[in-house]
Amino acid sequence: MLGRLWKLSVNQDSHHRMRRKLTGLCWIMIAILTSVALSACMPRASAETPEEPIFPVPSQDTVTVDLYFADDQAMEVLPERREVEVPADPAQRPPVEELVVSELLKGPTDTLLKRTLPAEAKLISVQVTDGLALVNFSKEFVSKHPGGSTGEIMTILSLVNSLTCLPNIDRVQILVEGQRIDTIAGHATVSDELARKVRVGDFFVSEERAKALQERVNAGEETWRKDPLEVARRESPARGLQPNLDYKLSRSKQGYQLVEVEYEDNVYVISLYQPEIKGEEGVWVIDSISLLDK
């Protein structure tokens, strides 16, 4: 009797151990199957078509503008080409005409050029209609202007030349607090629309400027000044010619070069010379602009 009970007890223990083993194996199989199912659902990178790297969209861009400021002797207005940082999205950029006037108000970065607009003046608005730019300044445009006939002329030429370089503008009207003014500081008349005009005659370049330009070129800067055609194209617009015209080399001799350009049914002759060094390493400057007799 005791033998049967002991045998029965052993059989029951064996049965319980077997059930525990089977239960453990079931749980292991469930875990394995779950892991396989999850891995099948996970996205995989294809070896044949690798994902393209994601680059951030640039938030800034640049716009190139030609601004005209007074030279070192306030005898001419000369261009300064400037790269202006703007939002990359065109919809967020200010109109280019507003950008031009705003940059003029900041003054030149070139140490050989001088400010033409009062630093205290603020731009209120620029409205362009049918080629006419209405440029509206705060009262400081008048009250803080240094005055003098030369100073007023430099201001007018600076504004008109800079804005009429833009393809949609051929005339400028100056306003102060929304009103037309007769003069800026009692000299040059600005009550009417101001248009770009070609001015002929001698083109003044001081000895100090010529020397400084040559030093820049010697240092590897502004090397375009060694090309008389490029100098004529960039700097003759200071006298009213446009930079996008067809400039052509004409007669030349050592240290002197003539460039011709046709504009509004007239042919203009731009005379250039080398004030410092003659030859390939010398800078070129404009000596005069004249109208060719037909």
C-alpha positions in Angstrom: 0.0 0.0 0.0 2.8 2.4 0.9 4.6 1.4 -2.2 1.6 2.3 -4.4 1.2 5.7 -2.6 4.9 6.5 -3.1 4.7 5.5 -6.8 1.6 7.7 -7.2 3.3 10.6 -5.6 6.4 10.3 -7.8 4.2 10.1 -10.9 2.3 13.3 -9.8 5.5 15.2 -9.3 6.8 14.1 -12.7 3.6 15.2 -14.3 3.8 18.7 -12.6 7.4 19.1 -13.7 6.4 18.3 -17.3 3.6 20.8 -17.2 5.9 23.5 -16.0 8.4 22.7 -18.7 5.7 22.8 -21.4 4.4 26.1 -20.0 7.9 27.7 -20.1 8.4 26.5 -23.7 5.1 28.0 -24.7 6.0 31.4 -23.3 9.4 31.3 -25.1 7.7 30.5 -28.4 5.2 33.3 -27.9 8.1 35.8 -27.2 10.0 34.6 -30.3 6.9 34.9 -32.5 6.1 38.4 -31.1 9.7 39.6 -31.8 9.6 38.3 -35.4 6.2 40.0 -36.0 7.4 43.3 -34.6 10.6 43.2 -36.7 8.6 42.6 -39.8 6.6 45.7 -39.2 9.6 47.9 -38.6 10.6 50.0 -41.7 13.9 48.9 -43.3 16.4 51.0 -45.2 16.8 49.7 -48.7 20.3 48.8 -49.7 19.5 49.7 -53.3 17.8 53.1 -52.7 19.6 54.8 -49.7 17.7 57.7 -48.1 18.7 61.1 -49.4 20.4 63.3 -46.7 18.2 66.2 -45.5 19.8 69.6 -45.8 18.4 72.6 -44.0 16.7 75.2 -46.2 18.8 78.4 -46.1 17.2 81.3 -44.4 19.2 84.1 -46.0 20.2 85.1 -49.6 22.0 88.1 -51.1 21.1 90.8 -53.6 23.6 92.8 -55.5 23.0 96.6 -55.8 25.0 99.5 -57.3 24.9 102.5 -54.9 26.3 105.9 -55.7 28.2 108.0 -53.1 30.3 111.2 -53.3 34.0 110.8 -54.1 36.7 112.0 -51.6 36.5 115.6 -52.9 32.7 115.7 -53.5 33.2 116.3 -57.2 31.6 113.2 -58.6 29.3 110.4 -57.4 30.9 107.0 -57.9 29.4 103.5 -57.6 29.9 101.0 -54.8 28.7 97.5 -55.6 27.2 95.9 -52.5 26.0 92.5 -51.5 23.0 92.9 -49.3 21.7 90.0 -47.2 17.9 89.4 -47.6 15.5 86.6 -46.6 15.8 83.5 -48.9 12.0 83.6 -49.4 11.2 86.3 -52.0 7.8 86.9 -50.4 9.6 88.1 -47.2 12.0 90.5 -48.9 11.5 94.2 -49.1 11.1 95.7 -52.6 14.5 96.3 -54.2 13.9 100.0 -54.5 13.4 100.2 -50.7 16.5 98.2 -50.2 18.5 100.6 -52.4 17.4 103.7 -50.4 17.9 102.0 -47.1 21.5 101.1 -48.0 22.2 104.7 -49.2 21.1 105.9 -45.8 23.7 103.6 -44.2 26.4 105.4 -46.1 29.4 103.9 -48.0 31.6 101.1 -46.8 34.4 102.2 -49.2 36.7 104.6 -47.3 37.3 106.5 -50.5 33.6 107.5 -50.8 31.5 109.9 -48.7 28.0 109.9 -47.3 25.3 111.6 -49.5 22.2 111.3 -47.3 21.8 112.4 -43.7 22.4 109.5 -41.3 19.4 110.7 -39.1 16.9 110.6 -42.0 14.5 107.7 -42.1 12.9 106.1 -45.1 9.1 106.2 -44.8 8.2 104.6 -48.1 9.0 104.1 -51.8 6.2 103.8 -54.3 6.8 103.1 -57.9 4.2 103.8 -60.6 4.8 103.9 -64.4 8.6 104.3 -63.9 8.3 107.1 -61.3 9.6 106.4 -57.8 8.1 108.5 -55.0 10.7 108.4 -52.2 9.3 109.6 -48.9 11.7 110.6 -46.2 11.3 111.8 -42.6 11.8 115.5 -41.8 15.5 114.8 -40.9 16.2 114.5 -44.6 16.0 118.3 -44.6 16.7 119.4 -41.1 19.9 117.3 -40.8 21.2 117.9 -44.3 24.7 119.6 -44.2 23.6 122.0 -46.9 25.5 123.8 -49.6 24.9 123.6 -53.3 27.5 120.9 -53.8 26.1 118.7 -51.0 22.6 119.0 -52.5 23.8 118.0 -55.9 25.6 115.0 -54.5 22.4 113.9 -52.7 20.3 114.3 -55.9 22.8 112.4 -58.1 23.2 109.7 -55.5 19.4 109.0 -55.3 18.7 109.4 -58.9 21.6 107.3 -60.2 21.1 104.5 -57.7 17.4 104.2 -58.3 17.4 104.6 -62.1 19.8 101.7 -62.3 16.8 99.5 -61.6 14.8 98.5 -64.7 11.5 99.7 -63.4 12.5 103.3 -62.5 13.4 106.2 -64.8 12.3 109.1 -62.7 12.5 110.1 -59.0 10.3 112.4 -56.9 11.6 113.4 -53.4 9.0 113.8 -50.7 9.4 114.8 -47.0 6.7 113.6 -44.7 4.5 112.9 -47.7 4.9 116.5 -49.2 6.9 117.8 -52.1 9.7 120.2 -51.2 11.2 123.0 -53.3 14.8 122.5 -52.3 16.7 120.3 -49.8 18.6 123.1 -48.1 17.9 126.2 -50.2 19.8 125.6 -53.4 19.0 122.8 -56.0 15.4 122.6 -57.1 13.7 119.2 -56.3 10.1 120.1 -56.6 9.8 118.4 -60.0 10.5 114.8 -61.1 14.2 114.1 -61.4 15.4 112.0 -64.3 18.7 110.5 -65.2 20.8 112.6 -67.6 24.1 112.1 -69.3 26.6 114.7 -68.2 29.6 115.3 -70.5 32.9 117.0 -69.6 36.0 116.4 -67.5 35.8 113.6 -64.9 37.7 114.6 -61.8 39.9 112.1 -60.0 42.1 113.3 -57.1 45.7 112.3 -56.8 44.9 110.8 -53.4 42.2 108.6 -54.9 44.3 107.5 -57.9 47.1 106.5 -55.5 44.8 104.6 -53.2 43.2 102.7 -56.1 46.6 101.6 -57.4 47.6 100.4 -53.9 44.4 98.3 -53.7 45.2 96.7 -57.1 48.8 96.1 -56.0 47.4 94.2 -53.0 45.3 92.0 -55.3 42.0 93.9 -54.7 39.6 95.3 -57.3 41.7 93.9 -60.1 38.9 94.9 -62.6 40.4 98.4 -62.5 43.2 97.1 -64.7 40.6 96.6 -67.5 39.7 100.0 -69.2 36.5 98.5 -70.7 35.3 97.3 -67.3 36.1 100.7 -65.7 34.1 102.5 -68.3 31.2 100.1 -67.9 31.2 100.4 -64.1 32.0 104.1 -63.5 30.6 106.0 -66.5 27.0 105.5 -65.2 28.1 108.1 -62.6 27.6 110.5 -65.4 24.2 109.2 -66.5 25.1 106.3 -68.9 23.7 102.9 -68.1 25.9 99.9 -67.1 24.1 97.4 -69.4 25.0 99.2 -72.7 27.4 97.9 -75.3 30.7 99.4 -74.5 33.4 99.0 -77.1 37.2 99.7 -77.1 38.3 102.4 -79.6 41.6 104.1 -80.2 44.4 103.6 -77.7 48.1 104.4 -77.0 50.4 103.9 -74.0 48.5 104.8 -70.9 45.4 106.1 -72.8 42.3 104.4 -74.0 39.0 105.5 -75.7 35.8 103.6 -75.2 32.6 104.3 -77.3 29.1 103.6 -76.3 25.7 104.3 -78.0 22.9 105.6 -75.9 19.6 107.2 -76.9 20.7 107.7 -80.5 24.0 109.4 -79.5 27.5 108.0 -79.4 29.6 108.9 -76.3 33.3 108.7 -76.1 34.8 107.8 -72.7 38.5 108.8 -72.3 40.5 106.9 -69.8 44.1 107.1 -68.6 46.5 105.4 -66.2 47.5 108.0 -63.5 50.0 105.8 -61.6 51.5 102.9 -63.5 51.5 102.5 -67.3 51.0 99.0 -68.6 49.2 95.9 -67.6 49.5 96.5 -63.8 48.2 100.1 -63.8 44.7 101.2 -62.8 42.5 103.0 -65.3 40.4 106.0 -64.4 38.0 108.1 -66.5 39.4 111.4 -67.7 36.3 112.7 -69.6 33.1 111.8 -71.4 32.2 113.6 -74.6 29.5 113.4 -77.3 30.8 112.2 -80.6 29.9 114.5 -83.5 27.9 112.8 -86.2 
